[in-house]
């Protein structure tokens, strides 16, 4: 079995991790973001520019980003829902921008109050807007492996969305396992054909709701995927996905990969200390096993 020698982990705790928690202070968000910037991670999803009524946890995105230390060795990205969010992200100086569409039409209506097809039409215009302003556009396809409202999602539907956004100019495609319904079989069925058909960066975003996230990552590694999202301490969830729990914990991913001889560039012990900080900030025990047990002796 041939596996990659290194992977790129994007830390999503400051955005995806905190969006499902009780609102924390701007100062605490900046502390978490800056602490993560000192762990060796090279990519961080910092904030999202969404309407405060939709996601009140991200209402202070501009203030957080303005106060952050901004390590020049790290690529920071922002999530946007629409053109207004894109304009705010561009004005803040972001050049790596993400936009989400759900493979499930029901989830898309719950999430952004429009159909999947309507979102895809908007995304085509957003990609053009971002490119005109020198930014890259990543399209995240949420509910790629299943939907809390519709159940199973046909992989062919996901593939059709991939084909559409690539034709519209997307620079990267990510597959979101929004409610942790992914399994190794589903990863092969969804990601395998895309990997064979398209030559552009693919990223996987797993939640650990049903305990399969690390198995899914191993399967994706076997398919040659080298980019993954993870969240410090296992923070996270989705406000519009009943039952969704946190993202796969970054320290659990790093622990597994480093033991397999796959380089992440991340200092595991430093990361565990940041997970302790995240736990303190949100005021509850986080689900990460490595946070509780520590690194290998």
N, C-alpha and C positions, 0 to 999 in steps of 0.2 A: 504494500500500500504506500503510494507516494503522497506525502503531505507537504504543504508549503513550509519553508524554513522560517518565515516571519509573517506576522499579520499586523494589520492596523486596527486598533480599537478606538472607536469614538466614544468618549465619555458623555453620556446624556443626562446624568443626574441633575445638573443645574436647571434643565428645562423639562424634559419628560419626567424626570424623577420627582421634581417638586410640584408639578402641575396637579397631582392628585392628592397632595397633602393639604393640611390646613395652612392658611396663608402665613408665611414667615416674613420677617423683616427684610428690608432691602440690605441692611448691613450683614445679616446672616447669609443671604444669597451671595453677596460679594465675598465673604469669608470662605464659603464653600468653593466658589469658582476659583479664587486665587490659590486655595490649598491644593485643589486638583491640578492646577497649573504647575505645581512643584513636584509632581509624582513621576514625570517622564512621559506622561501621555502626550501624544502629538496632535490630537484632534478633540475638540470639545464643542458640544452643542450648548451654547451659552444661554440663549433666551428665545422667546417667541414673541412676535409682534402681532398679537391677537386683540380683539375687542375685550376690554376688561369685564364686560358683562358675561362674556362667554367663558373666559378662563381668568377669574379674578386673581389667581396666584401669579399670573404673569403681567399684572397691570403696571408694574414698575420696571418693565424690561429696559426702557431707555435709561433710567437711573442706575440700574444694576450695571449695564454695559459701560456707562460713562465712568463709574467708580472702579471698575475692574482694572487689575494691573496690566493685563494684556501681554503675556509673554510672547516675544516676537518669534519664538521657535514653535509656536503652537498655531494651528489653523482653527479659528473659531467660526462656528456657523450659527445661523438663526433660522427659525421656522416661521413661515408666513402662511396666512390663509387666503390672501387675495391681493389685488394690486395696491390697496392702501397699505397693507402690511409690508409689501415689497418696497414701496416708497420709503416707509419708515426705516426698514432694514438698510436700504441703500444709503439713506441720509446718515445713518449711524456709522457707516463705514464698512459694513459687511460685504464680502465678495463671494462667500459661499452661502447659498440660500437654499432652503428646502421647502417644498410644498407637498401637501398630503392629499391623496385621493383614496377612497375606499373601494375595494373590489366589490364589496357588498353594497348594493344600492340603499338598503335600509340603514346601514351604519352611516353611509355618506349623508343621508338626509338628517339623521340625528346629530351628526358631527358638524356639518356646515350648512344645513338647511337647503340643500340642492341635490339633484340626482348625480349619479356618477358621470353620466354623459355631459351634464351641464358643467361639472367641475373640470372635465377633460377639455372642454372648449375654452374655459377660463385659463387653464394651465398652459394651453398653447400660446395664448397672448402673454401670460406671465413669463414664459421662457424667453419670448422675444424681448420683452421689457428688460429682463435681467441681462441678457446678452448685450443689448444696446448700451447698458451701463457697466459693462465689463465684469459682470458677476456670473458665476456658474449656477446651474439649476439642477438640483437633485429632486427627483420625484419619488416620494415614498408611497408605496401601495399598501395601505393598511388592510387588515382582515384578509391577507393573502392566503392564510392557511385555515380560515374558518371565521364565522361571524356569530356574535352572541345572539343575534336576532334571527338570522336565516339558517344558521347551522353550517353545513359544509359549503365551501365555495369551489366551483368547478375550476380546476387549474387552467382550462382553456380560456376562461374569462380573464384570469390574471395575465395570461400570455397575450391576449388581445390588447389589454391596457398597456402592457410593456411595448408592444409593437407600435401603438398609437403615440405614446410619449417619446419614444425614440425617433419616430418619424417627425415629431414636432420639435426635436432638437435637444431633448434632455441630455445632460452631461453624465448623469449617474442615476441608476435605479436602485431603490431599496425595497425590500420585502418586509412588511411589518406583521409580526405574529401577535396581533393586538390583544387577544385573550388567552394566549398560551395554548392554542389548539394544535399547534404544529407538532409533528412527529417526524422521525427520520424518513418514513415513507412519503409523507406529504412534502417534505423538503425536496426529495428527489423528483417528485412529480411536478412541483412548481418551478424549482430552480434549474433542474437539469436541462430541460429543453431550451430555456432561455440562455443558459451558459453555452450550449452548442450553437445556437442561432446567432447570437449577438456578441460583438466584441466591444464592450464598454464596461466600466467599473460597476460591479454589483455589490450591494451591501445587505446584510441580514440583521434584523432587529427582533430578538426573541424575548418574550416574557416567560417567566418560569411558573406560571399559574398551576400547571399540572406536572411540574417537575421534569420536563423534557428538554429544557433549554440547552444544557451542555451536550446531550446526545444529538440534538439538532445541529449544534455547532460542529461537532465531530463529523457528522454526515456532510455538512457543507464544506468542511475542509477537504474531504475526499473528492468533492466536486471541483476543488480548486479555488474556492472563495476565500479571499484574504482580508475582507473588510467586515467589521462587526460593530454593532452598538452594544453598550453595556452601561449599567448605572451603579454608581458606588453604593455599597451596602444593600443593593437590590431595591433601591427606591423606585417608586413609579406606579403606574396604572393608567387607566384611561377613564375620564369622567363620563364618556359616552359608551362604555362597554361594561355592562353589569358583570360582576364577578372577576374582573381583571385584577390581577395583583402585579407586583413589581416586575421590572425588567430583570434579566439575568444580572447577577451581581458582578461588577467588574473584577473584583478580587478573586471570585471563583473562576472566572474565565482565565485570568492571568495565571492563577495557581495551576490549573490544568494544562494550559499551553506550555508554560515554562517547564513543567515536569516532562512534557513530551518533546522537549528540545526545540520548541517553536518560539522564536524571539518576539516579544511584545514591546521592548524598550521601556517598560513600566517597572518601577520599584515597588514590589509587592508590600514590603513592610511600611513604606511611606503611604501607600494606598490604604492599607488597613487603618492607619492613624486617621486618614481623612474619612473613612467609613465611620469611625467612632465620632468624629465631629458631626457628620451628617445625622447620626443617631441622636446626638445631643440637640441638634438644631430642630429636628422634627418632633422630639420628645417622645419617641416610642422605640421599641426594639425592632431593628431591621432584620430581614429574613436571611441574610448572608451567613452560610455555614462557616466560611473562612474567617469572617469577622469574629465569630464566637470561638472557633478553634485555634485560629492563628495559622501562620505559615508552617510548612514542614520544619521539624527540628533539625 
